[in-house]
Amino acid sequence: MSKHRALLILEILLREGSITSPDRVSIERAMKEIRSSIKETFICAQCGKPFDRLRSQLTIPDQEHVFCKMSCYQTYRRVTGAHQRFDYVCENCGKPFTRKQKSVGKHPCCSRECNYEYRGVHR
């Protein structure tokens, strides 16, 4: 009997109430264990190939982009520019620095100290 079929049967028995209370706890525990061992099929965000993986093996369970292997993940980041760094000039001291775009707030500063100083002066 497949895991999916076993899960379905257990869920029906639980809904009907034909399982007594002490058994219910152990069956719910067994169902949780079965669910966690079922592999799901995902589509790689980079190469488009389907692959099987346990949901618990994903970094973020509901993540939007899933990859079949590390090389696909790295290619995706290179192609989309997710790893790119940009050049900025510190608004406090005027020193040039590089940083990922998402890491720079409203007022780009080269360091925490410059940011604290800048915020203190411009309040």
C-alpha positions as CSV (number, residue, x, y, z in Angstrom):
1,M,0.0,0.0,0.0
2,S,1.4,3.4,-0.9
3,K,2.0,6.1,1.7
4,H,-0.6,8.4,0.0
5,R,-3.3,5.7,0.2
6,A,-2.5,4.9,3.8
7,L,-2.8,8.6,4.7
8,L,-6.1,8.8,2.9
9,I,-7.5,5.8,4.8
10,L,-6.4,7.1,8.2
11,E,-7.9,10.5,7.5
12,I,-11.2,9.0,6.6
13,L,-11.2,6.8,9.7
14,L,-10.4,9.8,11.9
15,R,-13.2,11.9,10.3
16,E,-15.8,9.1,10.8
17,G,-14.9,8.8,14.5
18,S,-14.4,5.1,14.2
19,I,-11.1,5.3,16.0
20,T,-11.0,5.5,19.8
21,S,-9.3,8.3,21.7
22,P,-6.0,6.5,22.8
23,D,-5.6,5.2,19.3
24,R,-6.3,8.6,17.8
25,V,-3.1,10.1,19.3
26,S,-0.9,7.4,18.0
27,I,-2.5,7.4,14.6
28,E,-2.2,11.2,14.3
29,R,1.5,10.8,15.2
30,A,1.9,8.1,12.5
31,M,0.1,10.3,10.0
32,K,2.5,13.1,10.7
33,E,5.5,10.8,10.3
34,I,4.1,9.4,7.0
35,R,3.5,13.0,5.7
36,S,7.0,14.0,6.5
37,S,8.5,11.1,4.6
38,I,6.5,11.7,1.3
39,K,8.6,13.3,-1.4
40,E,7.1,16.1,-3.4
41,T,7.9,17.0,-7.0
42,F,9.2,20.5,-7.6
43,I,10.3,22.2,-10.8
44,C,13.8,23.8,-10.8
45,A,13.6,27.6,-11.2
46,Q,16.7,27.6,-13.3
47,C,16.7,24.5,-15.6
48,G,13.0,23.7,-15.5
49,K,13.6,20.0,-14.7
50,P,11.3,18.2,-12.3
51,F,12.9,16.7,-9.2
52,D,11.7,15.1,-5.9
53,R,12.5,16.4,-2.5
54,L,11.1,16.3,1.0
55,R,9.5,19.6,1.9
56,S,11.5,19.6,5.1
57,Q,14.7,19.6,3.0
58,L,13.9,23.1,1.6
59,T,15.5,26.0,3.2
60,I,12.3,27.9,3.5
61,P,9.2,25.6,3.2
62,D,7.1,27.9,1.1
63,Q,9.9,29.5,-0.9
64,E,9.1,30.7,-4.4
65,H,12.3,29.5,-6.1
66,V,13.4,25.9,-5.7
67,F,16.6,24.5,-7.3
68,C,17.5,20.9,-8.1
69,K,21.2,21.4,-7.4
70,M,23.7,24.0,-6.1
71,S,25.0,24.8,-9.6
72,C,21.4,25.7,-10.8
73,Y,21.1,28.0,-7.7
74,Q,24.4,29.7,-8.5
75,T,23.6,30.2,-12.2
76,Y,20.2,31.6,-11.3
77,R,21.9,34.2,-8.9
78,R,24.4,35.1,-11.6
79,V,21.8,35.5,-14.3
80,T,19.3,37.5,-12.2
81,G,22.0,39.7,-10.7
82,A,21.0,38.7,-7.1
83,H,24.7,38.7,-6.1
84,Q,25.7,42.0,-7.7
85,R,27.2,44.8,-5.7
86,F,26.8,48.5,-6.6
87,D,29.1,51.5,-6.0
88,Y,27.9,54.2,-3.6
89,V,29.4,57.3,-2.0
90,C,28.9,57.7,1.8
91,E,26.6,60.5,2.5
92,N,28.4,61.3,5.8
93,C,32.1,61.1,5.0
94,G,32.1,61.0,1.1
95,K,34.1,57.8,1.0
96,P,33.2,55.4,-1.9
97,F,32.0,51.9,-1.0
98,T,30.2,48.9,-2.6
99,R,27.2,47.0,-1.2
100,K,24.3,44.9,-2.4
101,Q,21.5,47.2,-3.4
102,K,19.0,45.7,-0.9
103,S,21.5,46.3,1.9
104,V,21.5,50.1,1.5
105,G,18.8,52.1,3.3
106,K,17.4,55.5,2.5
107,H,20.8,57.2,3.2
108,P,23.7,55.0,2.2
109,C,26.7,55.2,4.5
110,C,29.9,53.2,4.4
111,S,29.7,52.0,8.1
112,R,27.5,51.8,11.1
113,E,29.6,54.6,12.7
114,C,29.0,56.9,9.7
115,N,25.3,56.0,9.7
116,Y,24.9,56.8,13.4
117,E,26.8,60.1,12.9
118,Y,24.8,61.0,9.8
119,R,21.5,60.2,11.6
120,G,22.5,62.3,14.6
121,V,23.4,65.4,12.4
122,H,20.4,65.1,10.1
123,R,17.5,64.8,12.5
